Amino acid sequence: MTPGVPFPLRGPAGALEAELHHPPGAPALRAVVAHPHPLYGGTMDNAVVVAAARAVVAAGGEALRFNFRGVGRSAGEHDAGRGERLDLGAAVAALESREPRLPLLLAGYSFGAVMTLEHLALAGEAASAATPAGALLLAPPVTHYEGRSWRMGSLPMVVVYGERDDLTPPALVEERARSWSDRLRFETLPGAGHDLGSFANPRALQKALESSLAFLTSN
Protein backbone atom coordinates (compact mmCIF):
# COMPACT_ATOMS: atom_id res chain seq x y z
CA MET A 1 0.00 0.00 0.00
CA THR A 2 1.30 3.44 -0.87
CA PRO A 3 1.72 5.91 2.00
CA GLY A 4 -1.42 7.84 2.82
CA VAL A 5 -1.68 11.52 2.01
CA PRO A 6 -3.02 14.03 4.56
CA PHE A 7 -6.75 14.48 4.12
CA PRO A 8 -8.51 17.66 5.30
CA LEU A 9 -11.22 16.57 7.71
CA ARG A 10 -13.22 18.62 10.17
CA GLY A 11 -15.41 17.07 12.82
CA PRO A 12 -17.83 18.68 15.27
CA ALA A 13 -15.01 19.22 17.80
CA GLY A 14 -12.50 20.56 15.29
CA ALA A 15 -9.92 19.28 12.83
CA LEU A 16 -9.40 15.51 12.71
CA GLU A 17 -6.11 13.94 11.69
CA ALA A 18 -6.71 11.78 8.61
CA GLU A 19 -4.91 10.08 5.75
CA LEU A 20 -6.28 8.90 2.42
CA HIS A 21 -4.78 5.94 0.55
CA HIS A 22 -5.23 5.71 -3.21
CA PRO A 23 -5.18 2.60 -5.43
CA PRO A 24 -2.81 2.57 -8.45
CA GLY A 25 -5.61 3.33 -10.91
CA ALA A 26 -8.99 5.02 -10.78
CA PRO A 27 -10.81 3.91 -7.61
CA ALA A 28 -13.76 1.55 -7.94
CA LEU A 29 -14.97 2.07 -4.36
CA ARG A 30 -14.23 3.96 -1.16
CA ALA A 31 -14.04 2.98 2.49
CA VAL A 32 -13.73 4.69 5.86
CA VAL A 33 -11.90 2.64 8.51
CA ALA A 34 -12.50 3.47 12.20
CA HIS A 35 -9.97 2.62 14.91
CA PRO A 36 -10.23 0.91 18.34
CA HIS A 37 -10.93 2.54 21.69
CA PRO A 38 -8.89 5.72 22.24
CA LEU A 39 -8.55 5.14 25.99
CA TYR A 40 -6.82 1.80 25.37
CA GLY A 41 -4.29 3.01 22.84
CA GLY A 42 -6.46 2.86 19.74
CA THR A 43 -5.33 5.04 16.84
CA MET A 44 -5.59 5.06 13.06
CA ASP A 45 -2.13 3.42 13.01
CA ASN A 46 -3.44 0.27 14.69
CA ALA A 47 -2.24 -2.87 12.88
CA VAL A 48 -5.77 -4.14 12.11
CA VAL A 49 -6.88 -0.72 10.84
CA VAL A 50 -3.84 -0.51 8.56
CA ALA A 51 -4.44 -4.06 7.33
CA ALA A 52 -8.06 -3.20 6.51
CA ALA A 53 -7.01 -0.07 4.64
CA ARG A 54 -4.41 -2.07 2.74
CA ALA A 55 -7.04 -4.65 1.74
CA VAL A 56 -9.36 -1.90 0.46
CA VAL A 57 -6.57 -0.45 -1.70
CA ALA A 58 -5.71 -3.93 -3.02
CA ALA A 59 -9.38 -4.30 -3.99
CA GLY A 60 -9.15 -1.10 -6.04
CA GLY A 61 -10.55 1.32 -3.50
CA GLU A 62 -9.66 4.51 -1.67
CA ALA A 63 -9.24 4.02 2.07
CA LEU A 64 -9.62 6.80 4.64
CA ARG A 65 -8.08 6.34 8.09
CA PHE A 66 -8.63 9.00 10.73
CA ASN A 67 -8.14 9.65 14.43
CA PHE A 68 -11.17 10.23 16.61
CA ARG A 69 -11.30 13.43 18.67
CA GLY A 70 -8.49 13.76 21.20
CA VAL A 71 -6.30 11.14 19.50
CA GLY A 72 -2.98 12.06 17.86
CA ARG A 73 -3.34 15.47 16.24
CA SER A 74 -7.15 15.46 16.30
CA ALA A 75 -8.83 18.27 18.22
CA GLY A 76 -11.22 17.71 21.11
CA GLU A 77 -11.47 15.19 23.94
CA HIS A 78 -12.76 11.65 24.25
CA ASP A 79 -16.56 11.66 24.53
CA ALA A 80 -17.41 8.06 25.44
CA GLY A 81 -18.69 7.33 21.95
CA ARG A 82 -21.24 10.13 21.75
CA GLY A 83 -19.04 12.54 19.84
CA GLU A 84 -16.96 9.85 18.18
CA ARG A 85 -19.90 8.55 16.17
CA LEU A 86 -20.32 12.11 14.89
CA ASP A 87 -16.62 12.21 13.99
CA LEU A 88 -17.20 9.07 11.94
CA GLY A 89 -20.19 10.74 10.31
CA ALA A 90 -17.99 13.67 9.32
CA ALA A 91 -15.42 11.30 7.78
CA VAL A 92 -18.11 9.46 5.85
CA ALA A 93 -19.60 12.72 4.54
CA ALA A 94 -16.19 14.04 3.50
CA LEU A 95 -15.30 10.90 1.57
CA GLU A 96 -18.78 10.68 0.07
CA SER A 97 -18.48 14.21 -1.31
CA ARG A 98 -15.34 13.31 -3.31
CA GLU A 99 -17.17 10.98 -5.70
CA PRO A 100 -20.80 10.25 -4.77
CA ARG A 101 -21.21 7.67 -7.55
CA LEU A 102 -18.69 5.23 -6.11
CA PRO A 103 -19.83 2.54 -3.63
CA LEU A 104 -18.98 3.46 -0.05
CA LEU A 105 -18.04 0.83 2.55
CA LEU A 106 -17.71 1.38 6.28
CA ALA A 107 -15.22 -0.59 8.34
CA GLY A 108 -14.37 -0.50 12.01
CA TYR A 109 -12.29 -2.48 14.47
CA SER A 110 -13.46 -3.10 18.06
CA PHE A 111 -14.69 0.31 19.34
CA GLY A 112 -14.57 1.43 15.71
CA ALA A 113 -16.97 -1.38 14.81
CA VAL A 114 -19.41 -0.16 17.45
CA MET A 115 -19.11 3.41 16.18
CA THR A 116 -19.83 2.07 12.69
CA LEU A 117 -23.01 0.41 13.96
CA GLU A 118 -23.99 3.59 15.80
CA HIS A 119 -23.40 5.67 12.68
CA LEU A 120 -25.46 3.31 10.55
CA ALA A 121 -28.29 3.44 13.06
CA LEU A 122 -28.23 7.25 13.03
CA ALA A 123 -27.99 7.37 9.24
CA GLY A 124 -30.97 5.05 8.98
CA GLU A 125 -33.05 7.61 10.87
CA ALA A 126 -32.00 10.44 8.53
CA ALA A 127 -33.76 10.32 5.18
CA SER A 128 -31.08 12.54 3.60
CA ALA A 129 -28.16 10.29 4.56
CA ALA A 130 -26.43 8.29 1.86
CA THR A 131 -26.86 4.53 2.09
CA PRO A 132 -23.51 2.70 2.25
CA ALA A 133 -22.87 -0.34 0.10
CA GLY A 134 -21.87 -2.49 3.07
CA ALA A 135 -20.15 -2.71 6.44
CA LEU A 136 -17.13 -4.63 7.68
CA LEU A 137 -17.19 -5.13 11.47
CA LEU A 138 -13.93 -6.36 12.96
CA ALA A 139 -14.15 -7.92 16.44
CA PRO A 140 -17.16 -5.91 17.67
CA PRO A 141 -17.06 -6.05 21.52
CA VAL A 142 -20.80 -6.47 21.96
CA THR A 143 -20.64 -7.45 25.64
CA HIS A 144 -19.36 -3.95 26.43
CA TYR A 145 -22.39 -2.34 24.80
CA GLU A 146 -25.42 -4.01 26.34
CA GLY A 147 -28.80 -2.57 25.52
CA ARG A 148 -27.89 -1.43 22.01
CA SER A 149 -30.27 -2.45 19.24
CA TRP A 150 -28.79 -2.16 15.78
CA ARG A 151 -30.92 -3.21 12.82
CA MET A 152 -29.71 -2.50 9.29
CA GLY A 153 -32.29 -4.43 7.29
CA SER A 154 -30.68 -5.84 4.16
CA LEU A 155 -27.37 -3.99 4.32
CA PRO A 156 -24.57 -6.40 3.31
CA MET A 157 -22.40 -6.95 6.36
CA VAL A 158 -19.42 -9.09 7.35
CA VAL A 159 -18.42 -9.76 10.95
CA VAL A 160 -14.83 -10.90 11.46
CA TYR A 161 -13.87 -12.26 14.87
CA GLY A 162 -11.20 -14.34 16.54
CA GLU A 163 -12.00 -17.85 17.72
CA ARG A 164 -10.45 -17.01 21.12
CA ASP A 165 -11.65 -13.42 21.53
CA ASP A 166 -11.39 -12.68 25.25
CA LEU A 167 -13.71 -9.64 25.13
CA THR A 168 -16.72 -11.21 23.43
CA PRO A 169 -17.40 -14.96 23.18
CA PRO A 170 -17.73 -15.90 19.49
CA ALA A 171 -21.12 -17.56 20.07
CA LEU A 172 -22.44 -14.30 21.51
CA VAL A 173 -21.05 -12.29 18.60
CA GLU A 174 -22.95 -14.49 16.15
CA GLU A 175 -26.12 -14.42 18.23
CA ARG A 176 -26.18 -10.62 18.42
CA ALA A 177 -25.06 -10.04 14.85
CA ARG A 178 -27.87 -12.11 13.35
CA SER A 179 -30.27 -9.34 14.31
CA TRP A 180 -28.22 -6.64 12.57
CA SER A 181 -28.71 -7.59 8.93
CA ASP A 182 -30.50 -10.05 6.68
CA ARG A 183 -27.39 -10.25 4.46
CA LEU A 184 -24.77 -11.30 6.93
CA ARG A 185 -21.55 -13.25 6.66
CA PHE A 186 -19.11 -14.39 9.35
CA GLU A 187 -15.35 -14.81 9.04
CA THR A 188 -13.77 -16.72 11.95
CA LEU A 189 -10.02 -16.61 12.53
CA PRO A 190 -8.92 -19.88 14.16
CA GLY A 191 -6.74 -19.43 17.23
CA ALA A 192 -6.94 -15.63 17.11
CA GLY A 193 -7.92 -13.38 19.99
CA HIS A 194 -9.32 -9.87 19.95
CA ASP A 195 -6.26 -8.72 17.99
CA LEU A 196 -7.44 -10.95 15.10
CA GLY A 197 -4.01 -12.46 14.76
CA SER A 198 -2.59 -9.19 13.48
CA PHE A 199 0.79 -10.09 14.98
CA ALA A 200 0.71 -13.90 15.32
CA ASN A 201 -0.91 -14.69 11.97
CA PRO A 202 -1.28 -11.60 9.79
CA ARG A 203 -1.76 -13.71 6.66
CA ALA A 204 -4.97 -15.24 8.07
CA LEU A 205 -6.29 -11.76 8.79
CA GLN A 206 -5.35 -10.62 5.29
CA LYS A 207 -7.22 -13.53 3.71
CA ALA A 208 -10.29 -12.84 5.85
CA LEU A 209 -10.25 -9.19 4.81
CA GLU A 210 -9.90 -10.12 1.14
CA SER A 211 -12.82 -12.56 1.40
CA SER A 212 -14.93 -10.01 3.26
CA LEU A 213 -14.37 -7.27 0.70
CA ALA A 214 -15.10 -9.69 -2.16
CA PHE A 215 -18.46 -10.45 -0.53
CA LEU A 216 -19.30 -6.81 0.13
CA THR A 217 -18.37 -5.62 -3.35
CA SER A 218 -20.34 -8.39 -5.07
CA ASN A 219 -23.62 -7.60 -3.31
C-alpha positions as CSV (number, residue, x, y, z in Angstrom):
1,M,0.0,0.0,0.0
2,T,1.3,3.4,-0.9
3,P,1.7,5.9,2.0
4,G,-1.4,7.8,2.8
5,V,-1.7,11.5,2.0
6,P,-3.0,14.0,4.6
7,F,-6.7,14.5,4.1
8,P,-8.5,17.7,5.3
9,L,-11.2,16.6,7.7
10,R,-13.2,18.6,10.2
11,G,-15.4,17.1,12.8
12,P,-17.8,18.7,15.3
13,A,-15.0,19.2,17.8
14,G,-12.5,20.6,15.3
15,A,-9.9,19.3,12.8
16,L,-9.4,15.5,12.7
17,E,-6.1,13.9,11.7
18,A,-6.7,11.8,8.6
19,E,-4.9,10.1,5.8
20,L,-6.3,8.9,2.4
21,H,-4.8,5.9,0.6
22,H,-5.2,5.7,-3.2
23,P,-5.2,2.6,-5.4
24,P,-2.8,2.6,-8.4
25,G,-5.6,3.3,-10.9
26,A,-9.0,5.0,-10.8
27,P,-10.8,3.9,-7.6
28,A,-13.8,1.6,-7.9
29,L,-15.0,2.1,-4.4
30,R,-14.2,4.0,-1.2
31,A,-14.0,3.0,2.5
32,V,-13.7,4.7,5.9
33,V,-11.9,2.6,8.5
34,A,-12.5,3.5,12.2
35,H,-10.0,2.6,14.9
36,P,-10.2,0.9,18.3
37,H,-10.9,2.5,21.7
38,P,-8.9,5.7,22.2
39,L,-8.5,5.1,26.0
40,Y,-6.8,1.8,25.4
41,G,-4.3,3.0,22.8
42,G,-6.5,2.9,19.7
43,T,-5.3,5.0,16.8
44,M,-5.6,5.1,13.1
45,D,-2.1,3.4,13.0
46,N,-3.4,0.3,14.7
47,A,-2.2,-2.9,12.9
48,V,-5.8,-4.1,12.1
49,V,-6.9,-0.7,10.8
50,V,-3.8,-0.5,8.6
51,A,-4.4,-4.1,7.3
52,A,-8.1,-3.2,6.5
53,A,-7.0,-0.1,4.6
54,R,-4.4,-2.1,2.7
55,A,-7.0,-4.6,1.7
56,V,-9.4,-1.9,0.5
57,V,-6.6,-0.5,-1.7
58,A,-5.7,-3.9,-3.0
59,A,-9.4,-4.3,-4.0
60,G,-9.2,-1.1,-6.0
61,G,-10.5,1.3,-3.5
62,E,-9.7,4.5,-1.7
63,A,-9.2,4.0,2.1
64,L,-9.6,6.8,4.6
65,R,-8.1,6.3,8.1
66,F,-8.6,9.0,10.7
67,N,-8.1,9.6,14.4
68,F,-11.2,10.2,16.6
69,R,-11.3,13.4,18.7
70,G,-8.5,13.8,21.2
71,V,-6.3,11.1,19.5
72,G,-3.0,12.1,17.9
73,R,-3.3,15.5,16.2
74,S,-7.2,15.5,16.3
75,A,-8.8,18.3,18.2
76,G,-11.2,17.7,21.1
77,E,-11.5,15.2,23.9
78,H,-12.8,11.7,24.2
79,D,-16.6,11.7,24.5
80,A,-17.4,8.1,25.4
81,G,-18.7,7.3,21.9
82,R,-21.2,10.1,21.8
83,G,-19.0,12.5,19.8
84,E,-17.0,9.8,18.2
85,R,-19.9,8.6,16.2
86,L,-20.3,12.1,14.9
87,D,-16.6,12.2,14.0
88,L,-17.2,9.1,11.9
89,G,-20.2,10.7,10.3
90,A,-18.0,13.7,9.3
91,A,-15.4,11.3,7.8
92,V,-18.1,9.5,5.9
93,A,-19.6,12.7,4.5
94,A,-16.2,14.0,3.5
95,L,-15.3,10.9,1.6
96,E,-18.8,10.7,0.1
97,S,-18.5,14.2,-1.3
98,R,-15.3,13.3,-3.3
99,E,-17.2,11.0,-5.7
100,P,-20.8,10.2,-4.8
101,R,-21.2,7.7,-7.5
102,L,-18.7,5.2,-6.1
103,P,-19.8,2.5,-3.6
104,L,-19.0,3.5,0.0
105,L,-18.0,0.8,2.5
106,L,-17.7,1.4,6.3
107,A,-15.2,-0.6,8.3
108,G,-14.4,-0.5,12.0
109,Y,-12.3,-2.5,14.5
110,S,-13.5,-3.1,18.1
111,F,-14.7,0.3,19.3
112,G,-14.6,1.4,15.7
113,A,-17.0,-1.4,14.8
114,V,-19.4,-0.2,17.4
115,M,-19.1,3.4,16.2
116,T,-19.8,2.1,12.7
117,L,-23.0,0.4,14.0
118,E,-24.0,3.6,15.8
119,H,-23.4,5.7,12.7
120,L,-25.5,3.3,10.6
121,A,-28.3,3.4,13.1
122,L,-28.2,7.2,13.0
123,A,-28.0,7.4,9.2
124,G,-31.0,5.1,9.0
125,E,-33.0,7.6,10.9
126,A,-32.0,10.4,8.5
127,A,-33.8,10.3,5.2
128,S,-31.1,12.5,3.6
129,A,-28.2,10.3,4.6
130,A,-26.4,8.3,1.9
131,T,-26.9,4.5,2.1
132,P,-23.5,2.7,2.2
133,A,-22.9,-0.3,0.1
134,G,-21.9,-2.5,3.1
135,A,-20.2,-2.7,6.4
136,L,-17.1,-4.6,7.7
137,L,-17.2,-5.1,11.5
138,L,-13.9,-6.4,13.0
139,A,-14.2,-7.9,16.4
140,P,-17.2,-5.9,17.7
141,P,-17.1,-6.0,21.5
142,V,-20.8,-6.5,22.0
143,T,-20.6,-7.5,25.6
144,H,-19.4,-4.0,26.4
145,Y,-22.4,-2.3,24.8
146,E,-25.4,-4.0,26.3
147,G,-28.8,-2.6,25.5
148,R,-27.9,-1.4,22.0
149,S,-30.3,-2.4,19.2
150,W,-28.8,-2.2,15.8
151,R,-30.9,-3.2,12.8
152,M,-29.7,-2.5,9.3
153,G,-32.3,-4.4,7.3
154,S,-30.7,-5.8,4.2
155,L,-27.4,-4.0,4.3
156,P,-24.6,-6.4,3.3
157,M,-22.4,-6.9,6.4
158,V,-19.4,-9.1,7.3
159,V,-18.4,-9.8,10.9
160,V,-14.8,-10.9,11.5
161,Y,-13.9,-12.3,14.9
162,G,-11.2,-14.3,16.5
163,E,-12.0,-17.9,17.7
164,R,-10.5,-17.0,21.1
165,D,-11.6,-13.4,21.5
166,D,-11.4,-12.7,25.3
167,L,-13.7,-9.6,25.1
168,T,-16.7,-11.2,23.4
169,P,-17.4,-15.0,23.2
170,P,-17.7,-15.9,19.5
171,A,-21.1,-17.6,20.1
172,L,-22.4,-14.3,21.5
173,V,-21.1,-12.3,18.6
174,E,-22.9,-14.5,16.1
175,E,-26.1,-14.4,18.2
176,R,-26.2,-10.6,18.4
177,A,-25.1,-10.0,14.9
178,R,-27.9,-12.1,13.4
179,S,-30.3,-9.3,14.3
180,W,-28.2,-6.6,12.6
181,S,-28.7,-7.6,8.9
182,D,-30.5,-10.1,6.7
183,R,-27.4,-10.2,4.5
184,L,-24.8,-11.3,6.9
185,R,-21.5,-13.3,6.7
186,F,-19.1,-14.4,9.3
187,E,-15.3,-14.8,9.0
188,T,-13.8,-16.7,11.9
189,L,-10.0,-16.6,12.5
190,P,-8.9,-19.9,14.2
191,G,-6.7,-19.4,17.2
192,A,-6.9,-15.6,17.1
193,G,-7.9,-13.4,20.0
194,H,-9.3,-9.9,20.0
195,D,-6.3,-8.7,18.0
196,L,-7.4,-10.9,15.1
197,G,-4.0,-12.5,14.8
198,S,-2.6,-9.2,13.5
199,F,0.8,-10.1,15.0
200,A,0.7,-13.9,15.3
201,N,-0.9,-14.7,12.0
202,P,-1.3,-11.6,9.8
203,R,-1.8,-13.7,6.7
204,A,-5.0,-15.2,8.1
205,L,-6.3,-11.8,8.8
206,Q,-5.4,-10.6,5.3
207,K,-7.2,-13.5,3.7
208,A,-10.3,-12.8,5.9
209,L,-10.2,-9.2,4.8
210,E,-9.9,-10.1,1.1
211,S,-12.8,-12.6,1.4
212,S,-14.9,-10.0,3.3
213,L,-14.4,-7.3,0.7
214,A,-15.1,-9.7,-2.2
215,F,-18.5,-10.5,-0.5
216,L,-19.3,-6.8,0.1
217,T,-18.4,-5.6,-3.4
218,S,-20.3,-8.4,-5.1
219,N,-23.6,-7.6,-3.3
